[in-house]
């Protein structure tokens, strides 16, 4: 209800109370207020009855008023007793068949659970309802045209995914992911894969740049460490060779020979040493694919690498980066459906929209999955209802049921008072006529 704003400095007028179902009575809708109205109406009827009894000889119409008030009191008291007896003992007197709900709360919980199970969670009912639900079509429409799905839907899906991902124990989940990855790598025989990759690289000549880089690296390393060769020759020469200076000449010749070898290898693709290297690589490729000893050696190296602390730290960092990227993407509704992922999901959504057979298959899968969930967990779910009601104390179940029913209980009292008064008026009128 809209209210006009009060002028500056003036007190705002209170909002008008909403009308109750009783025509002509402006009754507030608050639970406590409506209870006071029902009780106040009963007290008013009592005063009217007392006044009419004292002045019943003043005018014949006073008798009608007395009859109305007398019957209204009876109807109001009867309905007050009935309403109160549902939740507690009236006036705390242990009257039989009162406080019905607290005394039967366990049976109410069981009955409610059985009602849910037999009317809502039956597999055949779920199957009948799901038969008319095109889940695959709705998913396809949203994936192919996410803009038509609405920003609130995208934001809601993004928030649910982000909250679910953030609620998981990232250390335990990370340990599970890393353990699964490590177990997968340990179970994988990677030697044949490496051998096939090396064989394909040799066949396509993709190893040549690697050899060229290796030769250039060797040439640079030789230039940088020539003094070590000189020192090694000097240390391993006798006194006569060092005295005549032959050690320096030998070292220079060694360095020059190695330098020429590396230069020739870099300039000649058919250099014998390059060919020998290629033959060795080809043999290694074959051994990786067919030699059990080589494969066992590679597996041992693989396991040692996986057990290495540095590799474990690298996997930890990789998991943290991946988890952070997933959270950033999940918190941005547009990121989830952007880039390559967005293209793939859009194509899949279009395929769902254009392929009735695929849509029927997925809908059948969704229906069977839902039926399976109901068959497996439906009874457990309703048992949760009955167990929850059983765990409540009498005050909790009384308060919650009173709040759930709301003001209708008090309107029963009001209507009982007024209807009782009308009945008394009719009875008095018939008595006066006959």
C-alpha positions as CSV (number, residue, x, y, z in Angstrom):
1,X,0.0,0.0,0.0
2,X,1.4,3.4,-0.9
3,X,1.3,6.3,1.5
4,X,1.9,10.0,0.8
5,X,5.1,11.3,2.3
6,X,4.5,13.7,5.2
7,X,5.6,17.4,4.8
8,X,8.9,18.3,6.4
9,X,8.5,18.7,10.2
10,X,5.1,17.0,10.3
11,X,4.4,13.6,11.8
12,X,3.6,11.0,9.2
13,X,0.1,9.6,9.5
14,X,0.0,5.9,10.4
15,X,-1.0,3.5,7.6
16,X,-4.6,2.4,7.6
17,X,-5.3,-1.1,8.8
18,X,-6.2,-3.6,6.2
19,X,-9.8,-4.9,6.2
20,X,-10.4,-8.4,7.5
21,X,-12.7,-10.9,5.8
22,X,-15.5,-9.7,8.2
23,X,-17.2,-7.0,6.1
24,X,-17.1,-3.6,7.6
25,X,-14.6,-4.3,10.4
26,X,-11.2,-2.6,10.1
27,X,-9.1,-5.3,11.8
28,X,-5.3,-5.2,11.9
29,X,-3.7,-8.3,10.3
30,X,-0.9,-8.8,12.9
31,X,-1.2,-12.1,14.8
32,X,-1.2,-10.6,18.2
33,X,-3.6,-7.8,17.2
34,X,-6.1,-10.1,15.6
35,X,-6.1,-12.3,18.8
36,X,-6.9,-9.2,20.8
37,X,-9.7,-8.3,18.4
38,X,-11.3,-11.7,18.7
39,X,-11.0,-11.6,22.5
40,X,-12.3,-8.0,22.7
41,X,-15.3,-8.9,20.5
42,X,-16.2,-11.6,23.0
43,X,-15.9,-9.2,25.9
44,X,-18.1,-6.6,24.1
45,X,-20.8,-9.3,23.6
46,X,-20.6,-10.0,27.3
47,X,-21.2,-6.3,28.2
48,X,-24.0,-6.0,25.7
49,X,-25.7,-9.1,27.2
50,X,-25.4,-7.7,30.7
51,X,-26.8,-4.3,29.6
52,X,-29.6,-5.9,27.6
53,X,-30.6,-8.0,30.6
54,X,-31.0,-5.0,32.8
55,X,-33.0,-3.1,30.2
56,X,-34.9,-5.9,28.6
57,X,-38.3,-4.5,29.7
58,X,-37.5,-1.1,28.2
59,X,-38.3,-2.1,24.7
60,X,-39.1,-5.3,22.8
61,X,-36.1,-4.8,20.6
62,X,-33.8,-5.2,23.6
63,X,-34.7,-8.9,23.7
64,X,-33.4,-9.4,20.2
65,X,-30.1,-7.6,21.2
66,X,-29.9,-9.8,24.3
67,X,-30.5,-13.0,22.3
68,X,-27.8,-11.9,19.7
69,X,-25.2,-11.2,22.5
70,X,-26.0,-14.3,24.4
71,X,-25.6,-16.6,21.4
72,X,-22.5,-14.7,20.3
73,X,-20.9,-15.4,23.6
74,X,-21.7,-19.1,23.4
75,X,-20.3,-19.3,19.8
76,X,-17.2,-17.3,20.6
77,X,-16.5,-19.3,23.7
78,X,-17.0,-22.6,21.9
79,X,-14.7,-21.6,19.0
80,X,-12.1,-20.2,21.5
81,X,-12.2,-23.6,23.2
82,X,-11.9,-25.5,19.9
83,X,-9.0,-23.4,18.7
84,X,-7.1,-23.5,22.0
85,X,-7.7,-27.2,22.3
86,X,-5.8,-27.8,19.1
87,X,-2.5,-26.5,20.6
88,X,-2.8,-26.5,24.4
89,X,-5.0,-27.2,27.4
90,X,-7.6,-24.4,27.8
91,X,-6.8,-22.5,31.0
92,X,-4.1,-25.2,31.6
93,X,-6.8,-27.7,32.7
94,X,-6.1,-31.3,31.6
95,X,-9.4,-31.7,29.8
96,X,-9.6,-34.8,27.7
97,X,-9.1,-34.5,24.0
98,X,-7.3,-31.1,24.3
99,X,-3.7,-30.2,23.3
100,X,-4.3,-32.4,20.3
101,X,-1.3,-31.4,18.3
102,X,1.4,-31.6,21.0
103,X,0.1,-35.1,22.1
104,X,0.1,-36.4,18.5
105,X,3.1,-34.7,17.1
106,X,4.9,-38.0,16.3
107,X,1.8,-39.3,14.5
108,X,1.5,-36.0,12.6
109,X,5.1,-36.2,11.5
110,X,4.7,-39.8,10.3
111,X,1.4,-39.0,8.6
112,X,2.9,-36.0,6.8
113,X,5.9,-38.1,5.7
114,X,3.6,-40.8,4.4
115,X,1.5,-38.2,2.6
116,X,4.6,-36.8,0.9
117,X,5.8,-40.3,-0.1
118,X,2.5,-41.5,-1.5
119,X,1.4,-38.3,-3.2
120,X,4.5,-36.6,-4.4
121,X,7.5,-39.0,-4.4
122,X,6.2,-42.0,-6.2
123,X,8.3,-43.0,-9.2
124,X,5.3,-43.3,-11.4
125,X,4.1,-39.8,-10.6
126,X,7.5,-38.4,-11.2
127,X,7.7,-40.3,-14.5
128,X,4.3,-38.9,-15.6
129,X,5.3,-35.3,-14.7
130,X,8.7,-35.6,-16.3
131,X,7.2,-37.0,-19.5
132,X,5.9,-33.5,-20.3
133,X,9.0,-31.6,-19.3
134,X,11.5,-30.8,-22.0
135,X,14.7,-30.5,-19.9
136,X,17.0,-31.0,-22.9
137,X,15.2,-28.4,-24.9
138,X,15.4,-25.8,-22.2
139,X,19.1,-26.5,-21.7
140,X,19.7,-26.3,-25.4
141,X,17.9,-23.0,-25.7
142,X,19.8,-21.5,-22.8
143,X,23.2,-22.7,-24.1
144,X,22.6,-21.6,-27.7
145,X,21.1,-18.2,-26.7
146,X,22.3,-17.4,-23.1
147,X,21.2,-13.8,-23.5
148,X,17.6,-15.0,-23.8
149,X,18.0,-17.0,-20.7
150,X,18.0,-13.8,-18.7
151,X,20.7,-12.2,-16.7
152,X,19.2,-13.4,-13.4
153,X,19.3,-17.0,-14.6
154,X,22.9,-16.7,-15.6
155,X,23.8,-14.8,-12.4
156,X,22.0,-17.4,-10.4
157,X,23.7,-20.4,-12.1
158,X,27.1,-18.6,-11.8
159,X,26.5,-17.9,-8.1
160,X,25.4,-21.5,-7.3
161,X,28.5,-22.9,-9.1
162,X,30.8,-20.4,-7.4
163,X,29.3,-21.1,-3.9
164,X,29.5,-24.8,-4.5
165,X,33.1,-24.6,-5.6
166,X,34.0,-22.3,-2.7
167,X,32.3,-24.4,-0.1
168,X,34.4,-27.4,-1.0
169,X,37.4,-28.2,1.2
170,X,40.0,-27.0,-1.3
171,X,42.9,-28.8,0.4
172,X,41.1,-32.1,0.5
173,X,39.7,-31.6,-3.0
174,X,43.2,-30.6,-4.2
175,X,44.7,-33.6,-2.6
176,X,42.1,-35.8,-4.4
177,X,42.7,-34.2,-7.7
178,X,46.5,-34.4,-7.4
179,X,46.3,-38.0,-6.1
180,X,44.0,-39.0,-9.0
181,X,46.3,-37.3,-11.5
182,X,49.4,-39.0,-10.0
183,X,47.7,-42.4,-9.9
184,X,46.6,-41.9,-13.5
185,X,50.2,-41.1,-14.5
186,X,51.6,-44.0,-12.6
187,X,49.1,-46.4,-14.2
188,X,50.0,-45.0,-17.7
189,X,52.8,-46.7,-19.7
190,X,54.3,-43.6,-21.1
191,X,57.3,-45.2,-22.7
192,X,55.5,-46.3,-25.9
193,X,53.9,-42.9,-26.2
194,X,57.2,-41.2,-26.0
195,X,58.6,-43.7,-28.5
196,X,55.8,-43.1,-31.0
197,X,56.2,-39.3,-30.6
198,X,59.9,-39.5,-31.2
199,X,59.4,-41.8,-34.2
200,X,56.9,-39.4,-35.7
201,X,59.3,-36.4,-35.1
202,X,62.1,-38.3,-36.8
203,X,59.9,-39.2,-39.8
204,X,58.8,-35.6,-40.3
205,X,62.2,-34.1,-39.7
206,X,61.1,-32.2,-36.6
207,X,64.2,-33.3,-34.8
208,X,66.5,-31.2,-37.0
209,X,66.0,-27.9,-35.2
210,X,66.7,-29.6,-31.9
211,X,70.0,-31.0,-33.3
212,X,70.9,-27.6,-34.6
213,X,70.2,-26.0,-31.3
214,X,72.2,-28.7,-29.5
215,X,75.2,-28.2,-31.9
216,X,75.1,-24.4,-31.3
217,X,74.8,-24.9,-27.6
218,X,77.8,-27.2,-27.7
219,X,79.8,-24.7,-29.7
220,X,79.1,-22.0,-27.3
221,X,79.8,-24.2,-24.3
222,X,83.2,-25.1,-25.9
223,X,84.2,-21.5,-26.4
224,X,83.2,-20.6,-22.8
225,X,85.0,-23.6,-21.2
226,X,88.1,-23.9,-23.4
227,X,90.3,-23.0,-20.4
228,X,89.0,-26.0,-18.6
229,X,90.3,-28.3,-21.4
230,X,93.7,-26.5,-21.3
231,X,93.8,-27.0,-17.5
232,X,92.8,-30.7,-17.8
233,X,95.6,-31.4,-20.4
234,X,98.1,-29.5,-18.3
235,X,97.2,-31.4,-15.1
236,X,97.4,-34.8,-16.8
237,X,100.7,-34.1,-18.7
238,X,104.2,-35.1,-17.2
239,X,106.9,-32.6,-16.4
240,X,108.7,-33.1,-19.7
241,X,105.6,-32.3,-21.7
242,X,104.8,-29.2,-19.6
243,X,108.4,-28.1,-19.8
244,X,108.4,-28.2,-23.7
245,X,105.0,-26.6,-23.9
246,X,103.5,-29.5,-25.7
247,X,100.5,-29.6,-23.3
248,X,99.4,-26.2,-24.5
249,X,99.7,-27.3,-28.1
250,X,97.8,-30.5,-27.5
251,X,95.0,-28.6,-25.7
252,X,94.7,-26.1,-28.5
253,X,94.5,-28.9,-31.1
254,X,91.8,-30.6,-29.0
255,X,89.7,-27.4,-28.8
256,X,90.2,-26.7,-32.5
257,X,89.2,-30.2,-33.4
258,X,86.1,-30.1,-31.4
259,X,85.2,-26.7,-32.7
260,X,85.7,-27.8,-36.3
261,X,83.5,-30.9,-35.6
262,X,80.7,-28.8,-34.2
263,X,81.0,-26.3,-37.1
264,X,80.9,-29.1,-39.7
265,X,77.9,-30.7,-38.0
266,X,76.1,-27.4,-38.1
267,X,76.8,-26.8,-41.8
268,X,76.4,-30.3,-43.1
269,X,72.9,-32.0,-42.6
270,X,74.5,-35.3,-43.8
271,X,77.4,-35.2,-41.4
272,X,78.3,-38.7,-40.2
273,X,77.9,-37.8,-36.5
274,X,74.4,-36.3,-37.2
275,X,73.5,-39.5,-39.0
276,X,74.8,-41.6,-36.1
277,X,72.8,-39.4,-33.7
278,X,69.6,-39.9,-35.8
279,X,70.2,-43.7,-35.8
280,X,70.6,-43.6,-32.0
281,X,67.3,-41.7,-31.7
282,X,65.6,-44.1,-34.0
283,X,66.8,-47.1,-32.0
284,X,65.7,-45.3,-28.8
285,X,62.2,-44.8,-30.3
286,X,62.0,-48.5,-31.1
287,X,63.3,-49.5,-27.6
288,X,60.7,-47.2,-26.0
289,X,58.0,-49.0,-27.8
290,X,59.1,-52.6,-27.6
291,X,61.9,-53.1,-25.1
292,X,60.5,-54.0,-21.6
293,X,63.8,-53.1,-19.9
294,X,63.8,-49.6,-21.4
295,X,60.1,-49.2,-20.5
296,X,60.8,-50.3,-16.9
297,X,63.6,-47.7,-16.7
298,X,61.3,-45.0,-18.0
299,X,58.6,-46.0,-15.5
300,X,61.1,-45.9,-12.7
301,X,62.2,-42.4,-13.8
302,X,58.5,-41.4,-14.0
303,X,57.8,-42.6,-10.4
304,X,60.9,-40.8,-9.1
305,X,59.8,-37.6,-10.7
306,X,56.3,-37.9,-9.2
307,X,57.8,-38.5,-5.8
308,X,60.1,-35.5,-6.1
309,X,59.3,-32.6,-3.7
310,X,59.7,-30.1,-6.5
311,X,57.2,-31.8,-8.7
312,X,54.7,-32.0,-5.8
313,X,55.1,-28.3,-5.2
314,X,54.6,-27.6,-8.9
315,X,51.4,-29.7,-8.8
316,X,50.3,-27.7,-5.7
317,X,50.8,-24.4,-7.5
318,X,49.1,-25.7,-10.6
319,X,46.0,-26.8,-8.6
320,X,45.8,-23.4,-6.8
321,X,46.1,-21.5,-10.1
322,X,43.4,-23.7,-11.7
323,X,41.1,-23.4,-8.7
324,X,41.5,-19.6,-8.6
325,X,40.8,-19.4,-12.3
326,X,37.7,-21.5,-11.9
327,X,36.4,-19.3,-9.1
328,X,37.1,-16.1,-11.1
329,X,35.3,-17.6,-14.1
330,X,32.4,-18.8,-11.9
331,X,31.8,-15.4,-10.3
332,X,31.5,-13.8,-13.7
333,X,28.3,-15.0,-15.5
334,X,29.6,-13.9,-18.9
335,X,33.0,-15.6,-18.5
336,X,31.4,-19.0,-18.1
337,X,29.9,-18.7,-21.5
338,X,32.7,-16.8,-23.2
339,X,35.6,-17.8,-25.4
340,X,36.1,-21.3,-26.7
341,X,33.9,-22.8,-23.9
342,X,31.1,-20.5,-25.0
343,X,31.5,-21.6,-28.6
344,X,31.4,-25.2,-27.6
345,X,28.4,-24.8,-25.3
346,X,26.6,-22.8,-28.0
347,X,27.2,-25.4,-30.6
348,X,26.0,-28.1,-28.2
349,X,22.8,-26.1,-27.4
350,X,22.1,-25.6,-31.2
351,X,22.6,-29.3,-31.7
352,X,20.0,-30.0,-28.9
353,X,17.6,-27.6,-30.6
354,X,18.0,-29.2,-34.0
355,X,18.2,-32.9,-33.2
356,X,14.9,-34.3,-31.8
357,X,16.3,-37.7,-31.4
358,X,19.2,-36.5,-29.2
359,X,16.7,-34.3,-27.2
360,X,14.4,-37.3,-26.6
361,X,17.4,-39.4,-25.5
362,X,18.6,-36.8,-23.0
363,X,15.1,-36.2,-21.7
364,X,14.8,-40.0,-21.2
365,X,18.1,-39.9,-19.4
366,X,17.0,-37.0,-17.1
367,X,13.7,-38.8,-16.4
368,X,15.4,-42.0,-15.5
369,X,17.9,-40.2,-13.4
370,X,15.2,-38.4,-11.5
371,X,13.2,-41.6,-11.0
372,X,16.4,-43.3,-9.8
373,X,17.0,-40.5,-7.2
374,X,13.4,-40.8,-6.0
375,X,13.6,-44.6,-5.7
376,X,16.9,-44.4,-3.9
377,X,16.4,-41.4,-1.6
378,X,12.7,-40.6,-1.6
379,X,11.9,-42.7,1.4
380,X,15.0,-41.3,3.2
381,X,13.8,-37.8,2.5
382,X,10.4,-38.3,3.9
383,X,11.9,-40.0,6.9
384,X,13.9,-36.9,7.5
385,X,10.5,-35.0,7.8
386,X,9.1,-37.4,10.4
387,X,12.4,-37.5,12.3
388,X,12.6,-33.7,12.3
389,X,9.0,-33.4,13.7
390,X,9.8,-36.0,16.3
391,X,12.8,-34.1,17.4
392,X,10.8,-30.9,18.0
393,X,9.5,-30.2,21.5
394,X,5.8,-29.5,22.0
395,X,6.4,-25.7,22.2
396,X,8.3,-25.6,19.0
397,X,5.7,-27.6,17.0
398,X,2.9,-25.6,18.5
399,X,4.5,-22.2,17.7
400,X,5.4,-23.2,14.2
401,X,2.0,-24.6,13.3
402,X,0.3,-21.5,14.8
403,X,2.5,-19.3,12.7
404,X,1.9,-21.4,9.6
405,X,-1.9,-21.2,10.0
406,X,-1.6,-17.5,10.8
407,X,-4.6,-15.3,11.5
408,X,-7.2,-17.8,10.2
409,X,-7.5,-19.3,13.7
410,X,-8.5,-16.0,15.2
411,X,-10.9,-15.3,12.3
412,X,-12.6,-18.6,13.2
413,X,-13.2,-17.1,16.7
414,X,-14.5,-13.9,15.2
415,X,-16.8,-15.6,12.7
416,X,-18.0,-18.0,15.4
417,X,-19.0,-15.1,17.6
418,X,-20.9,-13.3,14.8
419,X,-22.4,-16.4,13.4
420,X,-23.5,-17.6,16.8
421,X,-25.1,-14.2,17.5
422,X,-27.0,-14.4,14.1
423,X,-28.2,-17.9,15.0
424,X,-29.4,-16.7,18.4
425,X,-31.2,-13.8,16.7
426,X,-32.9,-16.1,14.3
427,X,-33.9,-18.5,17.1
428,X,-35.3,-15.6,19.2
429,X,-37.2,-14.2,16.2
430,X,-38.8,-17.6,15.5
431,X,-39.7,-18.0,19.2
432,X,-41.3,-14.5,19.2
433,X,-43.3,-15.3,16.1
434,X,-44.7,-18.7,17.2
